[in-house]
Amino acid sequence: MIRTKLTELLGIDNPLVGFSRSPRVVTEVTNAGGFGVLAASAYSPEELDAQLSWIEEQVKGRPYGVDMLIPGKTAAGNPNDLIASLRAQIPQEHIDFVAGLLKKYGVPEATEFENKDELSASVNPEGAMALVDVAFTHKISLIANALGTPPPVLVERGHKEGVAVAALVGQAKHAVRQLESGVDILVAQGYEAGGHTGTIAGMVLTPEIVAIAGDVPVLTAGAMASGRQMAAAIALGASGAWAGSVWLNSHEDITPIEIKQKFLAASSNDTLRSPTRTGKPARQLRSAWHDEWEAEGAPKPLPMPLQPMLANAAWESIDQAAAQGNEGALKLESFFIGQVVGSFTELRGAGDITREILADCEQRLKELSELVADTQPVS
């Protein structure tokens, strides 16, 4: 076991947080000695309730957490008719551009379309609080906000119910605001990370955040896919690792196999930060989709949550066509992934990945301690 401020705070055995939208990954990480965190914004309130109930059955009392997307700034809508009022703000130019892009690559419209407008709208203060309400009806030990400072009501509710509140930060000034809001854990998310991330590398960001965090535990996110990388984070002063991308290389992850195969073929140089799926810069695997949005004459991406409301239907079509071997769809296919994608060689079990990271981290920490000679001062 590896003991840090984080393990003491959450009552867990090891300071490895496994963040995933896949419930099976959350349970595998938790049962293998880590701490699983479910990406709640991938679900409707009803779906989240069902998934958290299932997770609790599998982990049998072991601590786990949830992660929300509650940005500080989004396009505003009418709370009485949120989805319709948001969709009305999407310009026809953007709708035509996406339709033309799919036509260019020969991607037919999805035959079975799952309307995800409700999920996109949940990435909005009004919509997200419905997920928060569901989360607090379950036995979570942590709730995190991945975009901006958590709303005061979230921090207050977490503290009232004995749930630790975490927040992801990409700059020191962000951490100051988070500490002032009363968060219990800071996650220093480096430039290398998948999903929404800033422009400062984790090697620089982690010690900056540690220096101002005081007694608040700091986790490193970005490039946390091996025991050596986790040990490096701890050596920088972090209380553990927040790992996300590595689970995309697991059997339990729900990402379609067509995308996983692209991950296995990619190098660490094949990702980019782009706002074209969510409206905010998020690291993902580069594909023809991004090339088209960067081409001359392409419209600028819309703010959150309008951009995902625009893009979701297109990605339904891309995913379905790619699963059928459509060549154009395979060129467009992508997902959020960090630069560690270049280390992927074969799909593995999430539990095996967890155990290996922890064992290798512990071994590396022991090796590092042996580098410090126990010598007597020269008289």
N, C-alpha and C positions, 0 to 999 in steps of 0.2 A: 504494500500500500504506500501511497505517496500523500503525505499530510501537508496541507497548506491552509491559509485563511479560508479558502473556498470550501474545503472539505469540512472544516469546523462549522462554517455558517450553514451549510446545507445538510450536514449529517450524512455525508457520502464517503465512500472508501477512497476514491481517486479523483483528481481534479481534471478529468477529461469530459467536456460537454459535447455531446453529439447532437447537432442541430439537423433536422430533416423534416421534409413534408410527408415522409413515409412512416406510418405508425409502426410497421414491423421493424424498421431501423431503430426507432426510439426504444422499443422494447428490447431488442437485441443488445444495444449499447448499454442500457440500464442493467440488464441481467448479467452482462459480462464484466461489470465493475465500473462502468462509466455513469454518466448522467444524461439521459435522453431528453431532448427538447423538441416538441412538435411545432412545426410552422403552422400556426392556427389560421392564418389568413388564406390558406389554400382551401378552406372549407366554409360552407354555410353554417349558421348557428346549429341547425339540426344535425348536420354531418359531424361537426366538431363534438357535439354532445355524445354521439355514437362512438366516435373514434377514441375519445378520452375514456369512456366507459370500457372499451375493449382493451386499451393500454393498461388500465388499472387491474383488469383481470389477469393480464399477462405478467405484470411486474410484482404482483402480490405484496404490496405495501412499500416497495422500494421507491425512493423519491424520484420525481421526474418534473418537467416543466413545460411551459408553452411560450411561444414567441409570437408577437403581434407586429403588424405594420400600421403605425398610427403617425403619419407624417404631420409635421407642424404646419405645412402649407400645402393646400390642394385646391383644385377647382371646387367652388362652392355650388351646392345644389339646393333645391327646395326640399326640406325634410319631409314634407307631406307627400311628395312624389319624387323621391331622390333619383331613382334610376332614369326616369323619363327626362327629368330636368337636366341631368348630366349628359345624357346621350344627345340631347338637342344642341349641345354646345360643340359637338364635333363638326368641323367644317366639311362641306361636300368635297373640297379639294383633297382632303386626307382620305375620305372614303373611296374616291375615284383612284387615288394613287395605289392603295392597297389592292383594290380589285384588279387594276392593271398589272400589278406585280405578279399576282397569282396567275393571271392569264398568260403573261410572258413566259412563265416557267411551266405552263401546262398543268397547273394544279386545279382539279375540279372542286367544286363546293362540297363541303362535308355532307355525307348522306345522313349521318346521325349527329346532329348538332346539340351540344350541351350549352345552353345559354349561361354564360358566366358573368353577366352584367352585375348580378347581386354580389359576387365575389369581388369584382373590381370596385364596386361602390363601397365595399367594406374597408377598402384602403382609403379611408376618409373618417374623420372623427365621429361623424354620426353613425356610420355603418360599423366601424370597428368596435364600438362600445357594446354592441349586441354580442360579439364574440367574447369580449371581456366578461360580460355577465355569465355566459355559459362556462367559461373557464373557472370562475370562482365557485361554481356549484360542484366542482370536482376537487380531488385531493392533490392539487398541484403544490409544489414546493418553491417554484420560481415562475415569474412572469416577466418577459423581456419585451422591450420595444426596440425595433431595429431601425426606426426612422425618426430621429429627433428626440426631444425631451418628452418623457412620458407625461400625459396629462396629470395635473395634481390629484384628480380623483383616483387615478390608477395607483399612484404612490400611497395615498392615504388608505385606500382599500387594502392594498397589499400588506401594509404594516398592521392594519387593524386585524387582518385575518392570518397573520403570521406567515405570509408569503413573501419571499425575497423578491425585490424589484431590480431588474438589470436593464442596462441601456447600452447600445452600441455607439461608439464614438470614433470619429476619423481625424479629429484635431484636438489639441489641448484646450482650446477655448470651448469646444463642445463639452469636454469633460467637466470644466468648471461649472457650466450651467446644469449639467446632470447632477453634480454633487450638491449644488444649491437646492435642487429639487428634492433631494433626499434619497436618491437611489442607493441600493445596497451593494451593487456589483457594477463595475465598468468593463465593457468589452472593447478593447482597442483593436479595431478592424483595419488592417493594413491594406495597402494598394493591391497586394497580391490576391486578395480574397475574392471569392465568387459572390455574385449578387451585388446589392447596393454597397458601394465602397468609395472611399475617398482617394486622395492622391499621394498620401504619405506611406512609405513602406513600413511594415511592421517592426523591422529592426530599429527604426528611428522612433516610431510612434509609441511602442510599448514602454520604453524607459521614460519618455516624456509624460505619459499618463501615470505611470507608477510614482513619479516624483511629486505629483500633485494630489494623488489619491489618498494619502494618509493611511488610515486603517482599512479603507475600503478595498476589497479584493479586486484585482485587475486580471482579466483574461486576455490572451492574445488570440485574435482571429485572423486567418490568412496564412497559407502555407503550413497548416497544422495537420499533416497527413502521415507523420511518422513519429516514432519515439524520439529520434534525434531532434526533430523540429520542436516537439513539445518540451524537451529538456532545454533547448535554446531559449524558449520563451520563459521558462522558470529561471534560467540563468540571468535573463534581463530584468528579473524582479516580478514577473507575473505570477499569479497564484494558480495558474493552470492554462488549459487550452480550450478554445471554442472552435470545434471542427465541423465543417459543413460539406465541402466539396468531396472529401474522401469517401463519403457514404454513397455517392453517385456511382462508385465503382463496386457496389455490393449487389448481391443477388436480390436482397430484400427491397432495394429502392425501386419505386414505381415508375421511374423514367423509362420510356419505351426503348427496346433493345436497339433500334436503329440509331438512336442518339448515343447510347452507350458504346456502340461500335465506333462512332465518330470520335468519342472520347479516347478510346483505346488507340486510335490511329493518330491522335493529335500530339503536338509538342507543346512545351510550356509557352511558346511564342504564338500560339494559335487562339488566344483570347483577346478580348477588347472590352473597354467600358463603353456602354452605349445606352441611351435613354429610349431606344426605339421599341422596347417591349413594355416598360413600366412608366415612362415619363421622367424617370430619374436615372442618372448614370449607374449602370449595373454591369458587372463583369460577366461575360458569357462567351461561349465558343463562337468564333467568327464564322460567318457563312455568307452565302449570296444575299440573304436578307439584309445584312448590314451594309454590304456593298451597294445595294440599290438605294438605301436610305442616305448613303453618303454621296451618291451621284449628283451631278449638276442638275438643278431643276427639281430635286426632291423637296417636299415640304419639311419644315422643322417639326420634330416630335412635339406632341401636345403635353401639357402638364398631367400629373397624376390626379385623379384616376382616369382621365379621358383617354390617354394613350393605350392603357391595357383594354379599355372598353372597345377601342378601335381595333386593336391587334388580336384580341382573343379569338374572334371568329376565324380570322386568317390562320391562326395557329392550329385551330381544330382541323381545318382543311389540310394544312401541311402535314400534321401528325398522321391523319388517316391515310393520306396519299402515300406518305413515306412508308407506312406499314405495309402497303401493297406494292412497294418497289418502284414507285413513281420517281423517275430520274430527277425531274425538276424539284420535287419536294425534298429529295435527299440533299440536293445542293443548298436548299434553304434551311434545312433542319438545324436546330441549335437548342441550347438550354444554358442556364446560369451555371458557371463553373469557374473555379479559381485557377491560377497558374500551375497549381500542382497537378493538373490534368496530364502534364508531360511525364509524370511518374507512374501512370496507370499502365499495367501490363496484362492483367487478367481480372475477371470478375471474381469476387471472394465473398464470404459471409461477413455480415456486419459485426457479429460477435467475434469472429476470428480477427478481424481488423482491430477491434477494440483491445482485445487481449494482447495482440502483438505490439500495438502502440504503447500500452502501459508497461509491458515487460521491457521493451527496448528503452523507454524513457528511464525507468528505474535503473537499468544497467548503465545507461550513459551517465546518469547523475552520480552513480557510485564511481565510475571511471574518472569523472571530473574531480570528485573529492580527493582522489588519490594523486592528482596532479599537484596538490598543495602539500609541500614537504613539511614535516614536523621537525623543525630544526631549532637548536638553542642559539641564542644571540652570542656573538663573538665578544669575549671580555677584553 
